Amino acid sequence: MTPGPDGRIRPHIFVVWVEDLPGVLNRVTSLFRRRGFNIESLSVGPARAPGVSRMTIVVRTDATTARRMLVQLSRLVNVLRADDITNEPAIHHELAMFKIQATGEERTQVIQLAGATGARLVDIAPESVVLEATASPQKIDGLAEVLRPYGIVEQVRTGLVGMARGAASVMTDPDARKPPKRRRASSDESGGSHSV
Amino acid sequence: MTKRWRRTGAQLIWETLLGEGVHTVFGYPGGAILPAYDAMLDYPIRHILVRHEQGATHMADGYSRASGEVGVAVATSGPGATNMVTGIATAMLDSSPIVCVTGQVGSALIGTDAFQETDVTGVTLPITKHNYLVTEVDEIAPALHEAFYVARSGRPGPVLVDITKDAQQAFTQRRPRLGKVDLPGYRPEPRPPESELQSAAELINRAERPVILAGHGILISGAMGQVRELAERARIPIAMTLLGIGAIPANHSLNMGMMGMHGESWVNQAIQEADLLLALGMRFDDRVTGSLKTYAPNAAKIHIDIDPAEFNKNVRVDVALAGDLSAVLAHLLPVIEARDRSEWLGSIRGFKGDTAVRDIQNLPDMGKLYAAHVIHDIWRMTGGRAIVTTDVGQHQMWEAQYYRHNEPRSLITSGGLGTMGFALPAAVGAKVARPDDEVWVIAGDGGFQMTMCELATIAQERLKLNVAIINNGYLGMVRQWQEFFYDRRYAGTPILSPDFAALARSFGLGGEVVKTRQEVEGAVERARADERTVVLDFQVEKEDTVYPMVPTGARLQDMIRRPGQEADGDPESEEEPVAAGRTVEW
């Protein structure tokens, strides 16, 4: 990726609210594919309003291209709203699980390490333990670094999700508009503005 | 006793289309769309059987561009739908509102690689404005209703509705209630803030050397009158994009003509020397800007477009006004001051210089048949009032240069995608939309062969078109690039053609071969007088070139000009038709 005129390449965090309909995820990711972006992470889940999904997408790019992507995202018919929250005061967390092969003394050390870093011990098996942590990606990176010498045999990271700090912000869920329940077909036969 | 309301999905397709004002569809039947075809016979729908589904989409596109209404194409699943891809992409790139209705295999079979199954919504996702896969009978009417709304609102574009066979066959007793479309995330008509309108007005009023860049958006928005008013009051010269042709009459005293790669060099020079570019419903395509680094370096730029995604995409602009052009101009016009600007108009006259003399249109034919002369003669004989459709390539540029369109929606051409084979089916659509207008196809010998099967459609529908094939035995524009940039190595460009006139006759149409300038007038006269569609095979100079030309990536003012020796000839004595009956500003 070549940097645009005004900026260095860095991770940009997009929060995208979409109608929860089949194929919408494909429409969103297809946009990134068309422009040749590699999505670093993407997480999707239900938003507060029924029928609305909230995506957090992380893409490495420059500011100009990020602005362009945002406009392109907003153009999609099923996208309710798209924000670039890279520069917003927000909590950016991801969840990670690490499976460590450890017995004896090493095992004790790993468990102590977990306590010291705020990671939780979620599984203990004879040959291995599983640690879980929820933190910023940087902190997760740090945790992975200190665990590596003990032998990480498996890891999973959800990718980042974000929420703005404070009571209200640009990131308030766009549910006040109207529920996207629009495939209504009424059995009422008493006419309508454009009945067929 | 009243019988309870009851419909099949197939019936609802046609009832919804009729509700949207559709009376003609262009289509081709097949297994997965059979229920819809069966129901069609019970509704007042004119079905035009195409010979290839690409033709159906181009016809719907041509219909739309000629009328401003949504064109409709119908096809079956699998190959029927994939054949539509080129036409859909063409409509997408040129913001043309069409709705494609495709049959899909039964919903139980989806994903099983069933006979004639293709993931059509997947295939067309990046080339439609939006698309729908409908598997329930009760979703058919709302999806189609929404499709028409999305296709025609905001920046128009193609919408595809893929309907499974079982949904078409199923009965419902729920009468669809189609009111206002409720799409919470869709904002088709943005409004620019007042402050931006103010900045734009100030830039326009202050400018000494402004140029209006007139694009397709003017036609789509119907802002022709307002643009003229703006230009006339503020005395701003106008340059047109290819798709903007017709937005401002060619004979308007402030209209300079086409800009860009094959625009007039003096028009491009005016753009390069401008201190303000006022871009109206255009998108700074690479074919109009040349090198972006050197594009209009001293000009402030105001961009008015309904699609905010176009702002700062190719060219950085100072003021961007997002909105429907007509609505934006309604706010802007009251604050635009009347100005004289005769000094600027005088400079442009200076740029023009001897261009007209060098123009091949005004050169003698020396016994040869030039495409420019053919098109010029067609223009003269049709009084410039025909609807002309073109493909892409040399003939398209010559048409844009030599057929002078005074009416909106009179040039229908594939601009953005540059689709060969567009002209003939697009002309069918245009003729169906405007049966009382004279329609001409101007196509090359290459592109014509891509969709010439639609001659059979024309014969079956008894449509009256006039077809001019600019036949030079080459894929001419590619050959021209090979001539300039590939050392005249003509790889894959010589093309053999059938006897087009005889071919036309085999369809029951008229056909004639034209080899000299003297024969042109008679042939055009006979073609126009004939009740049938007539194909004129103009066998023109083989290695003629479209001049002037901005090489890709070059500065806009650095154009390759027609070589001097040809320009030395005396201008033809024939009257200069362009100037007839108007005040020429340049």
Interface residues (C-beta under 8 A of the other chain):
Chain A: V18 E19 P22 G23 N26 R27 S30 R34 T64 R67 R68 V71 Q72 S74 R75 L76 V77 N78 V79 L80 R81 R177 K178 P180 R182 R183 R184 A185 S186 S187 D188 E189 G192 S193 H194 S195 V196
Chain B: W5 L12 E15 T16 L18 G19 T121 G122 L125 P126 K129 H130 L133 D138 E139 A141 P142 A143 H145 V150 T172 Q173 R174 R175 P176 R177 L178 G179 K180 D182 L183 P184 G185 Y186 R187 D307 P308 A309 F311 N312 K313
